Amino acid sequence: MDALLAAVVVVTLCVATAAAVRARRLGHPLGAGIRGVGAARSIATGLAIAAAGMLVTTGLMAVAGVAHVDGVELHVGVLLLGALVFTLSAYVEELLFRVLMLGGLVRLTGRPWLALAVMAAMVGAFHLATTAHTTALSVLSSTLGGVMYGVAFLRTGSLWLGVGVHLGWNWWQGTVLGFTVSGTDDYSGALLQVHPAGADWLGGGDYGPEGSVLSLVGRLVIIGLVLAVTAGPGRPSPGTSSSCSPAARGR
């Protein structure tokens, strides 16, 4: 089953990538270009948005009595290593799933929200096939995560806001707060050591907060904040005419 799911994800990625690359050759931007100060500002905004979403998730867990602080101790090396690893993983995932898969699906279907739904389903399938300790809730949370990163990409026409949100979601959750992130704690606990308790559906169990129903609330908060900070006219979206403007082609 895992092999089949992985194959579906790979085939979808390959087909979408072909469409995205073809569009790029015709002069349409992919949305992966570095925009200097603009990219840095987008990443910083994403980090702040992710902090808010994670604060909501962990706050609800604390109120429900399923998150407990076991210790506080600063480990600078882990703090920096976690930032590096989660930055690289966020960039790679945003490039593959948003720039190539989502961008290509938008151009294939001409329907951004249909493309978003397909891409998010592929994210859920990918986590189900490749991640330990998955549950129905963790897969749903990962799928909704695909939506929140996808919304950031569609609303900006660039991967950088999504990179910031993605990095922040993992880094705040694991490296800073000390939770397990998607079943692994290799880069967790640089400042706090917080562990879930109680029923897995509420505390997340071995998967971490993303296995908790409360993570869905945090992700919805992030989607709302992304929509709020990107509100206004002139927002580019891959596959639309605004993406073909001279300014957009510089991306």
C-alpha positions as CSV (number, residue, x, y, z in Angstrom):
1,M,0.0,0.0,0.0
2,D,2.8,2.4,0.9
3,A,4.6,1.7,-2.4
4,L,1.4,2.3,-4.3
5,L,0.8,5.6,-2.6
6,A,4.4,6.7,-3.2
7,A,4.1,5.8,-6.8
8,V,0.9,7.9,-7.2
9,V,2.6,10.8,-5.6
10,V,5.7,10.4,-7.9
11,V,3.6,10.1,-11.1
12,T,1.5,13.2,-10.2
13,L,4.7,15.1,-9.5
14,C,6.3,14.1,-12.8
15,V,3.2,15.0,-14.8
16,A,2.8,18.4,-13.0
17,T,6.5,19.1,-13.3
18,A,6.4,18.6,-17.1
19,A,3.6,21.1,-17.3
20,A,5.4,23.6,-15.0
21,V,8.6,23.4,-17.0
22,R,6.8,23.7,-20.3
23,A,5.1,26.9,-19.0
24,R,8.4,28.2,-17.8
25,R,9.9,27.8,-21.3
26,L,7.0,29.8,-22.6
27,G,8.0,32.6,-20.3
28,H,5.7,32.0,-17.3
29,P,7.5,32.3,-13.9
30,L,7.7,29.2,-11.7
31,G,7.6,31.3,-8.5
32,A,11.0,30.0,-7.2
33,G,13.1,33.0,-7.9
34,I,15.0,34.8,-5.1
35,R,13.7,38.3,-4.7
36,G,16.2,39.7,-2.1
37,V,14.6,41.7,0.6
38,G,11.1,40.6,-0.6
39,A,12.0,36.9,-0.1
40,A,13.5,37.6,3.4
41,R,10.4,39.6,4.4
42,S,8.1,36.8,3.2
43,I,10.0,34.2,5.2
44,A,9.9,36.4,8.3
45,T,6.2,36.9,7.9
46,G,5.7,33.2,7.5
47,L,7.7,32.5,10.7
48,A,5.5,34.9,12.6
49,I,2.3,33.3,11.2
50,A,3.5,29.8,12.0
51,A,4.4,30.9,15.6
52,A,0.8,32.1,16.0
53,G,-0.6,28.8,14.7
54,M,1.6,26.7,16.9
55,L,0.8,28.9,19.9
56,V,-2.9,28.2,19.3
57,T,-2.2,24.5,19.0
58,T,0.0,24.1,22.0
59,G,-2.2,26.5,24.0
60,L,-5.2,24.4,23.4
61,M,-3.2,21.3,24.3
62,A,-2.1,22.9,27.6
63,V,-5.7,23.9,28.4
64,A,-6.9,20.3,27.6
65,G,-4.1,19.0,29.9
66,V,-2.3,17.0,27.2
67,A,0.9,19.0,27.0
68,H,3.4,19.1,29.9
69,V,6.7,20.9,30.2
70,D,9.4,18.5,31.5
71,G,12.3,20.9,31.4
72,V,13.9,24.1,30.2
73,E,17.5,24.1,28.9
74,L,19.1,26.0,26.1
75,H,21.1,24.0,23.5
76,V,22.4,26.5,21.0
77,G,23.8,23.8,18.7
78,V,20.4,22.0,18.4
79,L,18.7,25.4,17.9
80,L,20.9,26.3,15.0
81,L,21.0,22.7,13.5
82,G,17.2,22.5,13.7
83,A,16.9,25.9,11.9
84,L,19.2,24.7,9.2
85,V,17.6,21.3,8.7
86,F,14.1,22.6,8.8
87,T,15.0,25.4,6.4
88,L,16.4,23.0,3.9
89,S,13.5,20.5,4.2
90,A,11.0,23.4,3.9
91,Y,12.6,24.7,0.8
92,V,12.8,21.3,-0.9
93,E,9.2,20.5,0.0
94,E,7.9,23.9,-1.2
95,L,9.8,23.5,-4.4
96,L,8.5,20.0,-5.1
97,F,4.9,20.2,-3.9
98,R,4.0,23.9,-4.5
99,V,6.3,25.2,-7.2
100,L,6.3,22.1,-9.4
101,M,3.3,20.0,-8.4
102,L,0.8,22.8,-7.6
103,G,2.1,25.2,-10.2
104,G,1.9,22.4,-12.8
105,L,-1.5,21.3,-11.8
106,V,-2.8,24.8,-12.0
107,R,-1.7,25.0,-15.6
108,L,-3.0,21.6,-16.4
109,T,-6.5,22.2,-14.9
110,G,-6.9,25.9,-15.1
111,R,-8.6,25.7,-11.7
112,P,-6.3,26.8,-8.9
113,W,-8.5,25.4,-6.1
114,L,-8.9,22.0,-7.8
115,A,-5.2,21.9,-8.2
116,L,-4.8,22.8,-4.5
117,A,-7.1,20.0,-3.5
118,V,-5.2,17.4,-5.6
119,M,-1.8,18.6,-4.3
120,A,-3.0,18.6,-0.7
121,A,-4.2,15.0,-1.1
122,M,-0.8,14.1,-2.5
123,V,0.8,15.6,0.6
124,G,-1.4,13.5,2.9
125,A,-0.6,10.4,0.8
126,F,3.1,11.1,0.9
127,H,3.1,11.4,4.7
128,L,1.1,8.2,5.0
129,A,3.5,6.3,2.9
130,T,6.8,7.6,4.3
131,T,6.2,8.7,8.0
132,A,6.2,6.5,11.1
133,H,3.4,6.5,13.7
134,T,0.8,8.0,11.2
135,T,-2.9,8.0,12.2
136,A,-6.0,9.2,10.4
137,L,-5.8,12.5,12.2
138,S,-2.1,13.0,11.4
139,V,-2.8,12.3,7.7
140,L,-5.7,14.8,7.8
141,S,-3.4,17.4,9.5
142,S,-0.7,16.9,6.9
143,T,-3.3,17.3,4.1
144,L,-4.5,20.5,5.7
145,G,-0.9,21.5,5.9
146,G,-0.7,21.1,2.2
147,V,-3.6,23.4,1.9
148,M,-2.0,26.1,4.1
149,Y,1.3,26.1,2.2
150,G,-0.6,25.9,-1.1
151,V,-2.7,28.9,-0.2
152,A,0.5,30.9,0.6
153,F,1.9,29.9,-2.9
154,L,-1.3,30.7,-4.8
155,R,-1.8,34.1,-3.1
156,T,1.8,35.3,-3.6
157,G,2.9,33.5,-6.8
158,S,6.1,32.6,-4.9
159,L,7.3,29.9,-2.6
160,W,8.9,32.1,0.1
161,L,6.0,32.8,2.3
162,G,5.3,29.1,2.3
163,V,8.9,28.4,3.2
164,G,8.7,30.7,6.2
165,V,5.4,29.1,7.4
166,H,6.8,25.6,6.8
167,L,10.1,26.3,8.5
168,G,8.3,28.0,11.4
169,W,5.7,25.2,11.9
170,N,8.4,22.6,12.3
171,W,11.0,24.7,14.1
172,W,8.7,26.2,16.7
173,Q,7.0,22.8,17.3
174,G,10.1,20.7,17.5
175,T,13.3,22.6,18.0
176,V,12.0,25.3,20.3
177,L,9.1,23.6,22.1
178,G,10.6,20.1,22.1
179,F,7.7,18.2,20.6
180,T,8.1,15.3,18.2
181,V,7.7,16.5,14.6
182,S,5.9,14.1,12.3
183,G,7.1,11.1,14.3
184,T,10.8,12.2,14.8
185,D,12.5,14.1,17.5
186,D,16.0,14.3,16.0
187,Y,16.0,18.1,16.1
188,S,13.8,18.7,19.1
189,G,14.3,20.2,22.5
190,A,16.7,23.1,22.0
191,L,14.9,25.2,24.6
192,L,11.9,23.4,26.1
193,Q,11.1,19.8,26.5
194,V,7.3,19.6,26.1
195,H,5.7,16.2,25.7
196,P,2.1,15.2,24.9
197,A,-0.1,13.1,27.2
198,G,-3.6,11.7,27.2
199,A,-5.4,10.1,24.3
200,D,-3.5,10.1,21.0
201,W,-6.3,11.9,19.2
202,L,-6.0,14.8,21.6
203,G,-2.3,14.8,22.6
204,G,-0.9,13.5,19.3
205,G,0.9,10.5,20.7
206,D,4.2,9.4,19.2
207,Y,3.5,11.5,16.0
208,G,3.6,14.8,17.9
209,P,1.0,17.7,17.9
210,E,0.3,17.0,14.2
211,G,-1.5,13.8,15.3
212,S,-3.8,15.9,17.5
213,V,-7.2,17.1,16.5
214,L,-6.1,20.5,18.0
215,S,-3.5,20.9,15.2
216,L,-6.3,21.3,12.8
217,V,-7.3,24.5,14.7
218,G,-3.8,25.8,14.5
219,R,-3.6,25.1,10.8
220,L,-6.9,26.9,10.1
221,V,-5.6,29.9,12.1
222,I,-2.5,29.9,9.8
223,I,-4.6,29.7,6.7
224,G,-6.7,32.6,7.9
225,L,-3.6,34.7,8.7
226,V,-2.1,33.9,5.2
227,L,-5.3,35.1,3.6
228,A,-5.2,38.2,5.7
229,V,-1.6,39.2,5.1
230,T,-2.0,38.6,1.3
231,A,-5.3,40.4,0.9
232,G,-5.5,43.1,-1.7
233,P,-5.5,43.6,-5.4
234,G,-2.7,42.6,-7.7
235,R,-1.8,39.3,-6.0
236,P,-0.2,37.0,-8.6
237,S,-1.2,33.4,-9.0
238,P,0.5,30.8,-11.2
239,G,-1.4,30.1,-14.3
240,T,-3.1,33.5,-14.4
241,S,-2.4,36.5,-16.6
242,S,-0.9,38.4,-13.7
243,S,1.9,35.8,-13.7
244,C,2.8,36.8,-17.2
245,S,3.4,40.5,-16.5
246,P,6.9,41.9,-17.0
247,A,7.3,42.3,-13.2
248,A,6.3,38.7,-12.6
249,R,8.7,37.4,-15.1
250,G,11.6,38.6,-13.0
251,R,10.8,36.0,-10.4
